[in-house]
């Protein structure tokens, strides 16, 4: 089976990674410079810095509030805000690494750390955090997640701002009318999807994500049903993605398309999927905490709930990891001192609380996580509990692989659409994904050695 990985970016990252690892191993010849030989400067701690928002448009308003607070507290520093759509952010950063023009600070979540750090474009932040007022005040699991995502030398390249989590939103009014139980198990989920569907009336039990971002949601449904709790087998070299239990789970999940879902779902990304659920009579939606406020605007708080993902037949909840988001300091910055002050400020108690209340996500700052709004936003409260009370097993996705984004998005989203349409079997689809992942892991192991 042919592996269809985009070789150009893969080769560039592999070369960069090999060079960085070689320099680390020999401990010589490395002047600490960033991409293009620019190691940046600490600067005066004053003046202008540039911030790239990796979810521009969606989070623009709250970031502008945080920037205004920061500039008021630090009148000698000005922040230029640049909002970039999440779908365009990675490519814009890659282009800037090769051609120049990186910002001082940017959003750097777990899913993109490996590719950026392999090109030596991010400043290590361990020492800065240790000396910071933030030390000991950030969620340790989120910090460790970002370290692991870097994939090498256990270095911290991003300060966590928030954790998202998968949520099953359901229409309580429709469930009550149909006499259905809350969809807390996968069996109840499928029962509700079928019972709430009447296509002639344009009523459906579920909306499935078939467009951009579909693979992560499909993986969540697969592992949630199969109960498999590790992305790799015992050898650490072969993925469990195409395990027979996962194949069976994906077959059942994909069979919902057009039977219990709208046909338009084939091309829906999260924005279209969320808008469709908010404006129609669809029983259930899988998304994350980020869309909670959209649903509140559409229904109020009395016509829907957002609960953790269903539990499997074992009674245990299994879900794939949702990437922790964070702020990275680019090595080429000429004003690292001021840039670090902005990161510290943005992840402080008050500002981190403000950001996550707007985003509906779990704060990285431990003090912010105790604020009253957490208990007022039920999905966030339940998600935080599910992640800490031992009820949930997390399948850690390999964000550290430079090829992860390409494999889990561009390379295979069209194939997942073929699965939904019945033009490709779930087994062939997962075997293709597995072959690519195993090759990427082998290449990663080779580069490390």
C-alpha positions as CSV (number, residue, x, y, z in Angstrom):
1,X,0.0,0.0,0.0
2,X,1.5,3.3,-1.0
3,X,2.2,5.9,1.6
4,X,1.0,9.3,0.6
5,X,2.8,11.6,2.9
6,X,3.7,15.1,1.8
7,X,7.4,14.7,1.4
8,X,8.5,18.3,1.0
9,X,7.6,19.5,4.5
10,X,8.4,16.1,5.9
11,X,11.9,16.2,4.4
12,X,12.5,19.7,5.6
13,X,11.5,18.9,9.2
14,X,13.5,15.7,9.1
15,X,16.6,17.5,8.1
16,X,16.1,20.2,10.7
17,X,15.4,17.6,13.4
18,X,18.4,15.5,12.4
19,X,20.6,18.6,12.6
20,X,19.3,19.7,16.0
21,X,19.6,16.2,17.5
22,X,23.1,15.8,16.1
23,X,24.2,19.2,17.6
24,X,22.6,18.2,20.9
25,X,24.4,14.9,21.0
26,X,27.8,16.4,20.2
27,X,27.3,19.4,22.4
28,X,29.4,21.5,20.1
29,X,28.9,23.9,17.2
30,X,25.5,25.1,18.5
31,X,25.3,28.8,19.1
32,X,21.7,28.6,20.1
33,X,20.5,30.3,17.0
34,X,17.0,29.9,15.7
35,X,15.8,29.2,12.2
36,X,17.9,30.9,9.6
37,X,20.7,31.4,12.1
38,X,18.9,34.2,14.0
39,X,19.3,33.6,17.8
40,X,17.4,36.8,18.7
41,X,18.1,39.0,21.6
42,X,16.8,39.6,25.2
43,X,16.2,43.2,24.3
44,X,15.5,46.0,26.7
45,X,12.2,44.6,28.1
46,X,10.4,47.6,26.5
47,X,9.1,48.6,23.1
48,X,7.0,46.7,20.7
49,X,6.3,43.0,20.4
50,X,4.2,41.1,17.9
51,X,1.7,38.4,18.9
52,X,0.2,35.9,16.5
53,X,-3.1,34.4,17.6
54,X,-3.5,30.8,16.4
55,X,-7.3,31.0,16.5
56,X,-7.9,34.5,15.0
57,X,-11.4,35.5,14.6
58,X,-12.7,33.1,17.2
59,X,-10.6,34.4,20.1
60,X,-9.8,37.9,18.8
61,X,-12.0,39.8,21.2
62,X,-10.7,38.2,24.4
63,X,-7.1,38.6,23.3
64,X,-7.6,42.3,22.6
65,X,-8.9,42.6,26.1
66,X,-5.9,40.8,27.6
67,X,-3.5,43.0,25.5
68,X,-5.2,46.1,26.7
69,X,-4.8,44.9,30.3
70,X,-1.1,44.1,29.6
71,X,-0.4,47.5,28.0
72,X,-2.0,49.3,31.0
73,X,0.1,47.3,33.4
74,X,3.2,47.7,31.2
75,X,3.1,51.2,29.6
76,X,6.6,50.8,28.2
77,X,5.5,47.8,26.0
78,X,3.1,47.7,23.1
79,X,1.7,44.6,21.5
80,X,0.7,44.2,17.9
81,X,-2.0,41.7,17.5
82,X,-2.2,39.5,14.4
83,X,-5.1,37.1,14.2
84,X,-4.6,34.1,12.0
85,X,-7.3,31.4,11.3
86,X,-6.5,28.1,12.9
87,X,-6.6,26.4,9.5
88,X,-3.9,28.7,8.1
89,X,-1.6,29.1,11.2
90,X,0.7,26.2,10.8
91,X,1.5,27.0,7.1
92,X,2.1,30.6,8.0
93,X,4.6,29.8,10.7
94,X,6.4,27.3,8.5
95,X,6.7,29.9,5.8
96,X,8.0,32.5,8.2
97,X,10.6,30.1,9.6
98,X,12.0,29.6,6.1
99,X,11.7,33.2,4.9
100,X,11.8,35.3,8.1
101,X,9.1,37.4,9.7
102,X,8.3,35.3,12.8
103,X,6.5,37.1,15.6
104,X,7.9,37.5,19.2
105,X,5.1,35.4,20.7
106,X,2.6,33.1,19.1
107,X,0.0,30.4,19.9
108,X,1.8,27.1,20.0
109,X,-0.4,24.2,20.9
110,X,0.6,20.6,21.5
111,X,-0.3,19.5,17.9
112,X,2.3,21.8,16.3
113,X,5.2,21.9,18.8
114,X,7.1,19.1,17.2
115,X,7.2,20.5,13.8
116,X,8.2,24.0,14.9
117,X,10.7,23.0,17.6
118,X,12.4,20.5,15.1
119,X,13.2,23.5,13.0
120,X,14.9,25.2,16.0
121,X,12.4,28.1,16.0
122,X,11.2,28.0,19.6
123,X,13.0,29.3,22.7
124,X,13.3,26.7,25.6
125,X,11.2,28.0,28.5
126,X,12.1,25.7,31.4
127,X,14.5,28.1,33.0
128,X,12.3,31.1,32.5
129,X,9.3,29.3,34.1
130,X,11.4,28.1,37.1
131,X,12.4,31.8,37.8
132,X,8.9,33.1,37.1
133,X,6.0,33.9,39.4
134,X,4.1,31.3,37.5
135,X,6.3,28.5,38.8
136,X,4.2,25.9,40.7
137,X,1.0,27.7,39.6
138,X,0.3,25.9,36.3
139,X,-1.4,22.6,35.9
140,X,1.4,20.0,35.9
141,X,-0.4,17.6,33.6
142,X,-0.8,20.4,31.0
143,X,2.9,21.3,31.3
144,X,3.9,17.7,31.0
145,X,1.6,17.2,28.0
146,X,3.4,20.1,26.2
147,X,6.8,18.7,27.1
148,X,5.8,15.3,25.7
149,X,4.4,16.8,22.5
150,X,7.9,18.3,21.8
151,X,9.1,14.8,21.4
152,X,12.7,15.2,22.3
153,X,14.9,16.1,25.3
154,X,11.8,16.8,27.6
155,X,12.1,20.5,26.9
156,X,9.2,22.9,27.5
157,X,8.6,25.1,24.4
158,X,5.2,26.4,25.2
159,X,3.5,27.7,28.4
160,X,0.0,26.2,28.6
161,X,-3.0,28.4,28.5
162,X,-5.9,25.9,28.4
163,X,-7.1,22.4,27.9
164,X,-10.0,21.5,25.7
165,X,-12.0,18.4,26.0
166,X,-14.4,16.3,23.9
167,X,-18.1,16.9,24.8
168,X,-21.3,15.2,23.7
169,X,-23.9,17.9,23.5
170,X,-27.5,16.7,23.4
171,X,-30.9,18.4,23.2
172,X,-32.6,17.7,26.5
173,X,-36.0,18.8,25.1
174,X,-35.8,16.4,22.2
175,X,-34.7,13.5,24.4
176,X,-37.5,14.2,26.9
177,X,-40.1,14.3,24.2
178,X,-38.8,11.0,22.8
179,X,-38.6,9.3,26.2
180,X,-34.9,8.7,25.8
181,X,-32.3,8.3,28.6
182,X,-29.3,10.6,28.7
183,X,-26.6,9.3,26.2
184,X,-24.1,8.3,28.8
185,X,-23.1,5.0,27.1
186,X,-22.4,4.2,23.5
187,X,-25.4,1.9,23.4
188,X,-27.7,4.7,24.5
189,X,-26.0,7.1,22.0
190,X,-26.8,4.8,19.0
191,X,-30.3,4.2,20.3
192,X,-30.9,7.9,20.5
193,X,-29.3,8.7,17.1
194,X,-31.7,6.2,15.5
195,X,-34.9,7.1,17.4
196,X,-34.5,10.9,16.9
197,X,-34.2,10.6,13.2
198,X,-37.0,11.4,10.8
199,X,-35.4,12.5,7.6
200,X,-38.7,13.3,5.9
201,X,-39.2,16.0,8.6
202,X,-35.5,17.0,8.4
203,X,-34.9,15.7,11.9
204,X,-31.8,13.8,12.7
205,X,-30.3,12.1,15.8
206,X,-26.7,13.1,15.2
207,X,-24.4,15.3,13.1
208,X,-21.1,13.7,12.0
209,X,-18.0,15.7,11.1
210,X,-17.0,14.8,7.6
211,X,-15.0,17.9,6.6
212,X,-11.9,19.4,8.0
213,X,-11.0,18.0,11.4
214,X,-12.9,14.8,10.9
215,X,-10.1,12.4,11.8
216,X,-9.7,13.4,15.4
217,X,-13.4,13.1,16.0
218,X,-13.5,9.7,14.3
219,X,-10.5,8.5,16.5
220,X,-12.4,9.6,19.6
221,X,-15.4,7.6,18.6
222,X,-13.3,4.6,17.8
223,X,-11.2,4.3,20.9
224,X,-14.2,5.3,23.0
225,X,-16.1,2.2,21.8
226,X,-13.2,-0.2,21.5
227,X,-11.8,0.5,25.0
228,X,-8.2,0.4,23.7
229,X,-6.2,2.7,25.9
230,X,-2.9,3.1,24.1
231,X,-2.2,4.5,20.6
232,X,0.8,2.2,20.2
233,X,1.3,-1.5,20.9
234,X,3.7,-2.9,23.6
235,X,6.6,-2.5,21.2
236,X,5.9,1.2,20.8
237,X,6.5,0.8,17.0
238,X,3.1,-0.2,15.7
239,X,-0.1,1.8,16.1
240,X,-3.3,0.3,17.4
241,X,-5.4,2.5,15.0
242,X,-6.2,-0.5,12.8
243,X,-6.8,-3.0,15.6
244,X,-9.9,-5.1,14.7
245,X,-11.9,-3.6,17.6
246,X,-11.2,-0.1,16.2
247,X,-12.2,-1.2,12.7
248,X,-15.5,-2.5,14.0
249,X,-16.1,0.7,16.0
250,X,-15.4,2.9,12.9
251,X,-17.7,0.8,10.8
252,X,-20.6,1.3,13.2
253,X,-19.8,5.0,13.6
254,X,-19.5,5.7,9.9
255,X,-22.8,3.9,9.2
256,X,-24.6,6.8,10.9
257,X,-23.9,9.0,7.9
258,X,-27.1,9.7,5.9
259,X,-29.0,7.2,8.0
260,X,-29.1,9.2,11.2
261,X,-27.3,12.4,10.0
262,X,-27.8,15.1,7.4
263,X,-26.2,14.5,4.0
264,X,-24.5,17.9,4.3
265,X,-22.3,16.5,7.0
266,X,-19.9,15.1,4.4
267,X,-18.2,18.5,3.9
268,X,-18.9,20.1,7.3
269,X,-16.0,21.4,9.4
270,X,-16.6,22.4,13.0
271,X,-18.1,25.8,12.3
272,X,-20.7,24.5,9.8
273,X,-21.4,21.5,12.0
274,X,-22.0,23.7,15.1
275,X,-24.1,26.2,13.2
276,X,-26.2,23.4,11.8
277,X,-26.8,21.9,15.2
278,X,-27.6,25.3,16.7
279,X,-30.2,26.2,14.0
280,X,-31.9,22.8,13.5
281,X,-33.5,19.9,15.2
282,X,-30.6,17.5,15.5
283,X,-30.4,15.5,18.7
284,X,-26.6,15.2,19.4
285,X,-23.3,16.8,18.5
286,X,-19.7,15.8,19.3
287,X,-17.5,18.8,19.6
288,X,-15.5,20.3,22.5
289,X,-15.8,23.0,25.2
290,X,-15.1,25.8,22.7
291,X,-18.6,25.8,21.2
292,X,-20.5,25.9,24.5
293,X,-21.3,29.6,24.4
294,X,-22.6,29.3,20.8
295,X,-25.1,26.7,22.1
296,X,-26.1,28.9,25.0
297,X,-26.9,31.7,22.5
298,X,-28.9,29.4,20.4
299,X,-30.9,27.5,23.1
300,X,-30.3,29.1,26.4
301,X,-29.3,26.6,29.1
302,X,-32.5,24.7,29.4
303,X,-32.7,22.9,26.1
304,X,-29.3,21.2,26.0
305,X,-26.5,19.7,28.1
306,X,-22.9,19.1,27.4
307,X,-21.6,15.9,29.0
308,X,-18.3,13.9,28.9
309,X,-18.0,11.3,26.1
310,X,-20.1,8.1,26.5
311,X,-18.6,5.2,28.4
312,X,-18.0,1.8,26.8
313,X,-19.2,-1.7,27.6
314,X,-16.6,-2.0,30.3
315,X,-18.0,1.0,32.2
316,X,-14.9,3.0,31.6
317,X,-14.6,6.2,29.5
318,X,-11.8,6.2,27.0
319,X,-11.1,9.3,24.9
320,X,-8.3,10.6,22.7
321,X,-6.2,13.5,24.0
322,X,-7.3,16.9,23.1
323,X,-4.3,19.1,22.5
324,X,-3.3,21.5,25.2
325,X,-3.0,25.1,23.8
326,X,-0.2,27.4,24.9
327,X,2.0,30.4,24.1
328,X,5.5,30.0,22.6
329,X,8.4,32.4,22.5
330,X,10.1,32.4,19.1
331,X,13.9,32.2,19.2
332,X,14.3,34.9,16.6
333,X,12.6,37.6,18.8
334,X,14.7,40.7,19.3
335,X,12.8,41.5,22.5
336,X,12.5,38.2,24.4
337,X,12.3,39.9,27.8
338,X,9.2,41.9,26.9
339,X,7.7,38.9,25.1
340,X,8.2,36.7,28.1
341,X,6.5,39.3,30.3
342,X,3.5,39.1,28.0
343,X,3.4,35.3,28.3
344,X,3.6,35.6,32.1
345,X,0.8,38.1,32.2
346,X,-1.5,36.3,29.8
347,X,-1.2,33.1,31.9
348,X,-1.6,34.8,35.3
349,X,-4.6,34.1,37.4
350,X,-6.9,36.9,36.3
351,X,-6.0,36.9,32.6
352,X,-6.0,33.1,32.2
353,X,-9.4,33.0,33.9
354,X,-10.7,35.7,31.5
355,X,-9.4,33.9,28.5
356,X,-10.9,30.5,29.4
357,X,-14.2,31.9,30.6
358,X,-14.6,33.3,27.1
359,X,-13.3,30.1,25.4
360,X,-15.2,27.8,27.7
361,X,-12.1,25.7,28.4
362,X,-10.2,24.4,31.4
363,X,-7.6,27.0,32.7
364,X,-4.0,26.1,32.9
365,X,-3.5,28.4,35.9
366,X,-4.5,26.5,39.0
367,X,-5.9,29.6,40.7
368,X,-8.0,30.4,37.7
369,X,-9.3,26.8,37.7
370,X,-10.9,27.5,41.1
371,X,-12.8,30.5,40.0
372,X,-16.6,30.5,40.3
373,X,-17.4,30.6,36.6
374,X,-16.1,27.0,36.3
375,X,-19.0,25.6,38.3
376,X,-21.4,27.8,36.4
377,X,-20.4,26.5,33.0
378,X,-21.6,22.8,33.4
379,X,-19.7,21.3,30.5
380,X,-16.4,22.8,31.7
381,X,-17.1,21.6,35.2
382,X,-17.9,18.1,34.1
383,X,-14.9,18.0,31.8
384,X,-12.5,19.1,34.5
385,X,-13.9,16.4,36.8
386,X,-13.7,13.7,34.1
387,X,-10.1,14.5,33.6
388,X,-9.2,14.3,37.3
389,X,-11.5,11.9,39.0
390,X,-10.1,8.7,37.5
391,X,-13.2,7.9,35.4
392,X,-11.4,8.5,32.1
393,X,-8.5,6.9,30.3
394,X,-6.8,9.2,27.8
395,X,-5.2,7.8,24.6
396,X,-2.3,10.1,24.0
397,X,-2.0,11.0,20.3
398,X,1.5,11.3,18.8
399,X,1.7,15.1,18.5
400,X,5.4,14.7,18.7
401,X,5.6,13.3,15.2
402,X,6.4,16.1,12.7
403,X,4.1,14.3,10.3
404,X,1.1,14.0,12.7
405,X,-0.8,17.0,11.4
406,X,-0.3,15.9,7.8
407,X,-1.3,12.3,8.4
408,X,-4.3,13.2,10.5
409,X,-5.6,15.9,8.3
410,X,-4.7,16.6,4.7
411,X,-3.6,13.0,3.8
412,X,-6.6,11.2,5.1
413,X,-9.6,13.5,5.4
414,X,-10.6,12.8,1.8
415,X,-10.3,9.0,2.5
416,X,-12.6,9.3,5.5
417,X,-15.2,10.9,3.2
418,X,-14.9,7.9,1.0
419,X,-15.6,5.7,4.1
420,X,-18.7,7.7,4.8
421,X,-19.8,7.4,1.2
422,X,-19.2,3.6,1.2
423,X,-16.4,3.9,-1.4
424,X,-13.7,2.7,0.9
425,X,-13.9,0.2,3.7
426,X,-13.1,1.2,7.3
427,X,-10.4,-1.5,7.3
428,X,-8.6,-0.2,4.2
429,X,-8.8,3.4,5.6
430,X,-7.3,2.5,9.0
431,X,-4.7,0.2,7.4
432,X,-3.6,3.2,5.3
433,X,-3.4,5.5,8.3
434,X,-1.6,2.9,10.3
435,X,1.0,2.3,7.6
436,X,1.8,6.0,7.5
437,X,1.9,6.3,11.3
438,X,4.2,3.3,11.6
439,X,6.6,4.8,8.9
440,X,6.6,8.2,10.7
441,X,7.3,6.5,14.0
442,X,10.2,4.5,12.5
443,X,11.6,7.6,10.9
444,X,11.3,9.4,14.2
445,X,13.1,6.7,16.1
446,X,15.9,6.7,13.4
447,X,16.4,10.4,13.7
448,X,16.6,10.2,17.5
449,X,19.3,7.5,17.3
